[in-house]
Amino acid sequence: MHSPLTAQHVCVVSWPAAPLTDRLVRASLNALGLPIAIFTSIPQYFPPSKLVQWSSYDHIDHELTHLHRQDVLASSYTFRKAIIRKHFLSRCLLSYITKHPTSPLKAATPTTFEVEISFADELDEMWSDDLWDLAQALESSHSWWILKPGMSDRGMGIRLFNSKESLQQIFEEFELSDSENEDTDTDLGTAVATSQLRHFVIQEYIPNPLLLDPYEVPIDGSSRPSELRGYKFHLRAYCLASGALRVYLYDRILALFSAVPYATPVSNTEGDTPLDLTPHLTNTSLQTHKGEEGVRLFDELVGCQILPSVEGSEPAVFTAKDSAEVVLQMVEILGDAFKAAIENPVHFQPLPNAFELYGIDFLVAYSAAPGTGVPKFQVKLLEMNAEPAIELTGPRLTWILEDLFISIGKVTVEPFLRGIEEDGGWAVGETRHHLIKALDEEIRVVTR
């Protein structure tokens, strides 16, 4: 890096709660080989130059970004609730699917309901109004549903239920936790207070997740287990949105596994013991005691056995072709998810002089029955997160984050500082710098 006196460009880097991100950003800027002076806040005086704000959302001067679009680049859009808030995303996707019934989002979006609630007794009226369809599903089938607070992250407040009574009990538990000011889930630490989080989404629980055994891919000198067991996992993909609007999927995708083997959820007839969530929750934020034991690269899972095996038949193996099919679906789903956001301009407003990194969570459903018309693998979009918790990836795979941030710098910061075309000739579906382009749209941005 250059001193402020000789630098042609200024970059503000401020990640007080994310030291790993701070380090990765600085390394990415250094890799550009350009005369850049780095500050932790916008300097009062600096030579005429371009300014890059590569900082956490709260440390970005968003007004400066809007007023000086030719000279200021920011690492976050100002308005993006349509993507990062679960209840906004649900509404956004439903609206898009209604208008575009052939979109891949139709199969990729689990049935979802929104709930705004402060007290458990409010459910009584909701069953005959907002949650009428859910009430019918609970009474006519043996389906399970997952409850998620609309504005929380890292697995907070997630619950499973399969009846009106069990959902009522969940909200009563939240009220008790709120009044006692304590977390009733000491093992998982997932309790929330409804007085603080009023918006929830209720999402169809996918009953047939693809199950693999992460220990079939040994790490840290561990040995392959003699008996394989199926673990649930979700895919954490990193997505870069740039300008107005190009969207890219980073092709080094993580598989985050549950702490214990999968078990089909079973109703508790006694009613006094909560359902064990550990076979179902795959969020690494809830498993910090296990380190990176349950984290694998998706590519590492090629060759693993799909579990459980069907008795009397050859074991099914997850192949490179299967992996490519899953990634292709992810790219298509991601592209349409941002198209849906574009159609909601109040809550998503891409700027030509901004970019942002998102962590996207997908689940892969698996159907072993051939000839039914159901795809063997069906990717489901779970949620999208701003400022993803990359530090939970673990030391073994930190290198993929280092490469990711270098790619972000090359694709967004370098073209801005050099004043060149961002990615001329880069077609949708094409991969450069390990980024697969998922969307390329020209959006008219109103200039102030």
C-alpha positions, 0 to 999 in steps of 0.5 A: 500500500502507498502512503496517503501523500503518494496514493491516487485512490483512497479506500476506507476499510472498517469491520470492527466486528469481523477481523477476518473480513477486515484482513481479507479486504486489505489483502484483496486491495493489496493484490490489485497493485494500485496506489491505494491509501487505506483508512478506517474512516473517511479522511477529512482531507485527501487529494482528488481521487476515487474513494472506495468504501469497503466496510460494514453496512453501518460504517458506510456513508450511504449519502456520499455514495448516492451523491457522488456516483462517479467517484465513490464505490460502496460495498453495500447497497443502501436498500436491500430488504427484499433480499436479506429479510426473510419475510420480505424475501418470501413476499417478493418471491411469491409475487414474482412466481405469480407473475412468472409461473414457469420460473425455476423459483416455483419449484425452488421456493418452499411453501411459506407463510408470514406471521406478525405476532407479539403474544401467543394468544394472537394465534387463535384469530390467525387460524381462521384468517392469515394462517387458514391454509396452514391450518388446513395443511396441518389437519389434512397431512402429516407435514412438518413446518419450520418457524424462523424469525424474519429478522434474525440470523445464525439459527436464532429462533428456529423451531419445528412443529406439525400441529396447531398445538405445538406452534402455540406451545412454541410461542408460549415458550418464547414469551416465557423466555422473554419474561424470565430474560433467559435462554431456555435452550442452553445447548443450542442457544436458539431462543428469542423474545417475541417482543423483540422479533414480531415478524416470523416466516413459517416454511414447509419443512423439506422431508427428503433432504439429500443425506451424505456422511461428511466423515466419508471425506476425512479431514485432519488425519481422521479415518473413514468410518466403518459404518456410514450414516446420513447427515443433513446439510445445506449449501452455503454459496457466496454471491456477489452482486455488482452495479445495476445489476450483475450477479455472480455465484462463487463456484467454491461452495460449502456444505454445512452438516448437522452435528448428528445423523439425520432422523425424521422428526417425530411428535412428542406425545408427552408434550413436556420435552422439546423436539431435538433440533440437532439432526435438523439444524445445519447452521455452523453458528450453533455448532461452534464447539465442533469447529470445522468438523461439519464443514466440507467443500461441495466438490469434496462430496463427489464420490460419497454414498447417498444415504440411506442405501436401498437394501438389495441394490447397488449403493447410489453415489453422488457424482460429478454430474450430479454436482454440476446439475445442482450448481446449474440449478443454483445459478438459475435460481439465484438469477431469478431471485434477483429478478424478483427483487428488481420488481420490488424497487421499494425494498431493493435498489441496486446502484451502479457504484455499489457491490455486495457480498451475500451468503445464500443458503440452499437445501438439496432435496433428493428423490430416489424414485425414477420415472415419477417426473420428479427431478432426482435433485431439486435445489431449494432456496432457503434464505439470503444473508448480508455480511455472512459469517465467513469466520465460521468457515474454519482455518482449513478452508480459509483459502477459498475466502481469500480467493473469493475476496481477491475475485471481488476486488478484480471484478468490482474495485479494479474496474472502478479505479481504472475507469474501465468496463467491469466485465465486457463480454462476460456471458451469463453462465460463463465462469471467470475468477471462479465466479459464474455469472447468473444475471446481467440486467440493465436497470435504470437508476434515478439520478439525484 
